[in-house]
Amino acid sequence: MMDPEPIDVIMCTWNSNKLHFRKCLLSIKREVDVHHFIVIDRYSSDGTLRVVRSVFPDAKVFQTTANLATAQRIGIKYADTTYLVLIDDDIEVSVGWFRKMISFIKGGKQVAAVQGFTRYYPSYMDKPRLLDLGRRKGQVKEITDGAWTHDAVLMAEAVKDFNPRQITHSRGDFLMVQHVIKKGYKWFEMNQVQATHYRGSDRGFLGDLHKNFLKEKWNGANDRFVRMHSSSCSRAIAPLLLNFLKTTLYFSKISIATSDPRISLLYLSGHFGYLKGFLSANDNIVPYELHTPS
């Protein structure tokens, strides 16, 4: 049963018409009583908006070259419901996703945001997530550092004045959760409410490795600016290398336990990408799709 209150849904798109895109849109339509489906599009050229309008004919579309965090802020600006949904273009929500999320956020004290537990596709990427889920205690986890906005329900009042810096191309969700907490609210993740994140490149494992390297290079560059001042790079090297070793060992153990070496190779590519992006932030702060050959 849907919550009777209509909700605005915000999605940022950029050549999003991949294999699972329509499936993701249909899952939202199934789960949410959508008031306005708000799309912030970066001038897609692959039929993205055509697919959006085939599922949501009355979608409100705004096109901009703004970075991702600013694009989300634009969507929030045009939302006019008490609660809103932020969701990525490659997320398929499970049955009951919205009903459980909105019940939790309305029933909690000072709860302004709740996100689902995200599973990954293809399946080998999901094995570490399943292990993490099995080790958790309790059904909810309070978020105090970095959150995810790829499938989240939020109280509009808590984020209406969110205004990230123009330089924030990635990691805007970290800034958003800090904004919410500073206003006296709480942000939670619900383990039993799940969504599928289609992270695969549809080009096989080597394509996944390359895509993961590029994506984490972008994230590393943006973390350099979002989480600390750029001049503190030298102080960050030792913690970064220590975390690199710890996570490499962790995912190596998972690969051995599951007899699937792709897991450690995938995350190793991401670690190298993150380090490269962090150490050369000025060259990698924009999405790799915008990089032009020299």
N, C-alpha and C positions, 0 to 999 in steps of 0.2 A: 504494500500500500504506500502510495506517495504521500509526502507531507503536503497538506492542502495549500500551503503558502508558496506562491510562485517565486522563483529565484532567478537572478541574473547570472549567466555563465559567461566567463571571459576566457578566450583562447587566443594565444599569439601564434600566427602562422607564417611560414616562409617556405614556399615550395614543399608543402606538406603532403602532397598527394602521393603518398607511398602505398605499399601493398595493403596495410591495415587501417588506413585513414578513415574510410567510410565505416568500417567496423567500430572504430573508436567513437565516431560521431553518433552512430546508432545506439551505442551503449549509454551515452549521455541522455539521448532522447528517451530511452526506456526508463531511466532511473530518476530523472529530474523533471519536475514540472517547470519548464523553462519559461520565464517571463520575457527576457531579452537574451538572445544568443549574440554576444558581442565579440567580434573578430577584429583583432589588430594585426593587419597583414603587411608584410614587407614587400609589397608589389610582386607577389608570386606569379610565375609564368608557366606553371605546369598544370593548370586546371583546378588548383586548390579551391578557389572561391566558387567555381561551378559545382564541385562536390558538396561544399558547405551548403549552398542554396538548395541543392537537391534534397538535403535532410532537414535544413532549417530555412525555409523559403523567406522568412521575414528577418533573417539575420541582419544585425546592424554592423556594417563593415566600415572600418577606418584604415586607411593605408598610410604608412609612414616608414621612413628609414631609421627611426629611432632605435636605440639599443633595446635589449630585451627588458631590462628593469623599467625603463621609461615607457615601453609599450604596455607593460602590465599596469603602470600608473595611469596611462591614458584610458585603459579599459575600466579601471576602478572609478575614474572620474565620471564615466557615462553610465555606471550602474546606479539604479535607483531603488533597489530593494534592501530590506533590513539585513539580509544575509546574501552572500555571493559565493560563487564557485570559481576558483582558478584551476584550470586544467590544461595540460599540454596536449599537443596535437598527436602524440603517439601513445596515449593512455586509454586503455579500455577498462571501464569500471565494472565491478562484479554486481551480481543481483543483490539488492538491499543496501548498496553502497551509500546512497544519499540518505535514506531513511535512518540508518544507524548513525551517520555522522551528524545530521541535524538534531537528532534526539540527544546526542551527547553534548553538543555545544549549547543547546538550550537548557539542559539539565544541570550543567556545571556552574560553579561559582567563579566568576571572572574569567570564564573560558571564552576567548575571542577567536580561536582558530583550532581546527583539527584536520589532520591529514591521515590518509590511509596508509597501510603497509604495502609497499610496492614490490610486486614480483617482476621478474625479468623474463623476456623472451629474446633469443632462443633458450631452450631448457638448460643448457650447460651454464649459462650466465646466472641462472636462478639457484643453483646449488648452494652457493654461499649465503644467499638470502634465506633459504630454507633452514640452514644451519643456525643462522642468527635468530630466526623465529623460534626455533626449538629451544634455544637457550634463554629466552626472555622469561621474566617472572611478571605475572599480572597481564592484564589485557590492554593497558594503556601505558604510554611512556611520555613524561613531560619533556618537552624540547626547550633547552635553554641556550643552545648554541646555533647550529645551522639547521634550518628546517628545509622541507621541500614544498614547493608550491605547484608541483605537477599534478596533484590531485588533492585539493584542499577546500574546505568550507570555512568561510571567515565571516565575522561580524563586520559589516561595512563601516561602522563607526570607528573601529579600531585601525582601519587602514586608509580611510578617506584622505587623511593628511600625509600619507606616506609619499616622500619626495626624494628618491635616490639621486645621488650625484650623477651628472651626465656621463662620467667616465665608466659607470658600472654597466658593462656589457654582460657579465655573468656574475653569479653569486648575489644577485639581488634578493634572493630568498633569505640569505643570511642577514642582510640589512633589514628586511621586512620583519623577521622574527624579533630582532633586537628592538625595532621600533615598537612592536606590539608589547613586548615585555616592559619597556621603559614607560609605557602608558598605564602600567599596572595590571595588564591582562596576562593570560596564560595560553600556551600553545601545546597541543598534545598530538601524539600519533596513536592510532587505534590498530592494534595487532590483528584483530579479527575482521577488520574492514579492508579488503584487498583490491588492488588494481594491477593490471598487467602493463608493464612498460616495454614497448617493442623497441629494444635497443639494437637489434640485429641490422646489418647493412644490406641484407638480401643479396650479398655478393660473396657469401661463404666466409669461412673463418679468417682467411687473410684479409678480407675486406673489413671484418669486425676489428681485427688488430689495428689496422690503419686508422679506421674511424675513431677507435678508442684513444689512440695516441694523439690524434688531432684535437679531440674534444677535451682531453685532460690537459693538453698544452694550453688551450684557451682558459680552462678553469684555473690552472696554476698561475697564469699571468694575471687574471682578475683577482685571485686571492691575495696576491702581492699588494694590490691597491686597496682592496676592501677590508682586509683583516689587519693590516699594519702599514705604517708609513714606508714608502719605498726605500728610504735611507737605512732601514733596519734589516736589509737583506743579509748582511754578513752575520748578524746574530741569529738569523733563522736557518742558516745552513746546517748546523749541527742537529737541531730537532728534526729537520726535514730528512736528513740522512738516516737518523735513528728510526724515524717512522717508516722510511723506505725499507729498512732491514726487517723491522717487525712485521710489516704487512706482507713482505715477500715470503717470509717464513710461514706466516698464517695461511696464505693462499696456496703455498706449496704443500702444506699439510692437508688442505682440503683436496687438492689435486690427487695426492697419494691415497687419501681415504676413499675417494670416489673413482679412482682409476681414470681420471680425466685430466690430462696435462694441459688441455686448452685453458682451464681456469687460471692456472698460475701464469701462463703465457699472456693471457688477456690482461690481467691486472699488472703484470710486469710492464707491458707496453704502456699502460696508463700511468704507472709511476714514472717511467722515463719521460713521458710527455709532460706530466705535471712539473717535474724538476726543470725541464727545458723551458717551459712556459714561465715558471716563477723566476728563473735566472735571467730571462730575456723578455721581461714583461712588456716593455714598450713595443716590441716587434710582434707580440702575440695577443694583445689585449682584445682585438676585434675578432669576431668569429672567422674561422679559417676559410669559410665560403667567400669572405670579402678580400682575402689576400690575393694580390695580383702578381703574376710572375715578374721578376725583375729583368 
